[in-house]
Structure formats: C-alpha cells, structure tokens
Amino acid sequence: MVDQTKIEEAVRMLLEGIGEDVAREGLRETPDRIARMYGEIFAGMDEDAGEHLSKTFAVASNEIVVVKDITFYSICEHHLMPFYGKAHIAYLPDGKVVGLSKLARTVEVYARRPQIQEQMTIQIVEAIMEHLKPQGAMVMLEAEHLCMTMRGVEKPGSRTVTMASRGCFQEETKWQELFFQMIGNQKVLNQDLVN
Ligand code: ZN
C-alpha cells in the first residue's frame, strides 16, 4: 500500500520547487489526486505474478502459445515518466497451460511499479519459466518512453524494443523464428536498444 500522506507532502514540495503556488485553486486537490492515482499505477508493488500463473490446466499436446499486442503502461524509474506500448509473449508448454488472461495480468504486475523496460522483459519471461515450467518462453516489449520523446533527445514516435528468451526459445532458433513470424517480424527491423 502506498503512503498517501507522504506522497501528498512530496507533491506539494515538488510544486513549490518549480515555483508554483500550491494554494491556488487549480492545484489545491492535486497532491491528493496524485496520491490516489499512485495507488493505482503502482499497484504491482503489492502483487505476485505467481498468484496469476499458478492456476494451470493440463494439455495433451504441447503446441506453442502466443499472445501478442498486450497493451501496458508503466513508469520509468529514472524519470518517473510513463513508458507504454505492447507486450508479446510466447511459450511452449510442458504438459500445462495457463488462462490467456493470466499472461496479461502478469504483464500488469510488472508494469505497475517503477520500472526499466529491459528489466520488465526479463521479469516477465522468468516468472513464466518459474511458475508455469514450460519448455521455453519468449517475451518482446515495444514501447515509447516519454522521458525520451518529450525531452532530452526528443525523438517523437521512436520505440524501444526489448526481448528475452529462455529454454527452447534460447536454444533453438526455429522457435524464435516462429515467434517472430507469429507476431509479424517487421517489428524486429525497428529494433532500437537505446537505454
Ligand atoms: Zn526515463
């Protein structure tokens, strides 16, 4: 749970720091509003991906599962600015699968906390490996970072693409190729590993 009082105090100081009058009408409710909003956008701090990934179903044959275009919103831990985009997830089961919505929930768990995209990619793939124990898994995230596009280098529309693979996706290129094929491999051409 977030400490609302602390956040409200911090927001007031931040506003004073930039020279604002925290008592003016438009800003009076802002600290309270932000404190409540942070409870929501950082809700992943109190969540465990294992809760979502532990409800599995047995399958008779192990066919690749791909869920693509999972929209996510996260906050960059270096600037506390949003980064947002799509997650694509694949795994090759080893006798069991999870409900498809649970993969989206797993993305949420890691998106709703101060993050960096590279780390979030790895956390998702490792959570799937740990809790679902598939033969392999692969995760790709593509996102626009407001800390990059509205300040600093200012490259509107540029996207950062990160990938992580484990098990058969790491060991055998045919599984990676199938993953790229299934999500539409033009995305890889835009790969941009700017940190
Ligand atoms: Zn940033």
Boltz pocket constraint, residues with backbone or C-beta under 6 A from the ligand:
constraints:
  - pocket:
      binder: B
      contacts: [[A, 76], [A, 77], [A, 78], [A, 79], [A, 80], [A, 81], [A, 145], [A, 147], [A, 148]]
      max_distance: 6.0
